[in-house]
Amino acid sequence: MCNITFVPLDVCCLVLVDYKKKISNMGDQQFFLKWNDFQTNMVTSFRHLRDEKSFTDVTLACEGQTCKAHKMVLSACSPYFKSLLEENPSKHPIIILKDVSYLHLQAILEFMYAGEVNVSQEQLPTFLKTAARLKVKGLAEPPPQMPNIKREG
């Protein structure tokens, strides 16, 4: 027999399974395990890794300054970076961005890692142009189109 105990935790739900039979005797029985607040934890973890410069594997350079980041985050947030990194595999590439302000690069990275960023009204138009050039998801995408609804009448 298999006794199952669910232990709610702050971060996840831990499922403790007490096996009294051999695993082979369990047949097709499966258990659904869910990590509560998974997305929040991942976002927080990646932000922390970036802040600590832990496991960074790409350097972005512009205006004589650099920012370290993670290829996985850049690739997930931008088809431009995904394509660039796939076409130019390297252990730790340095990507030099022409005509990109360092302030905008920092803001774009903040958006990629946090899903939000504050940009001044004065900087907004050029920031959005930079985001569009770098194809940053959530900033460069056109607004969703409303489906064409035919009205009968």
Secondary structure, DSSP 8 states (H G I E B T S, - for coil): -EEEEEEE-SS-EEEEEEE-S-GGGGTT-------TTHHHHHHHHHHHHHHTT-S--EEEEETTEEEEE-HHHHHHH-HHHHHHHHHS--SS-EEE-TT--HHHHHHHHHHHHHS-----TTTHHHHHHHHHHTT-TTTSS------------
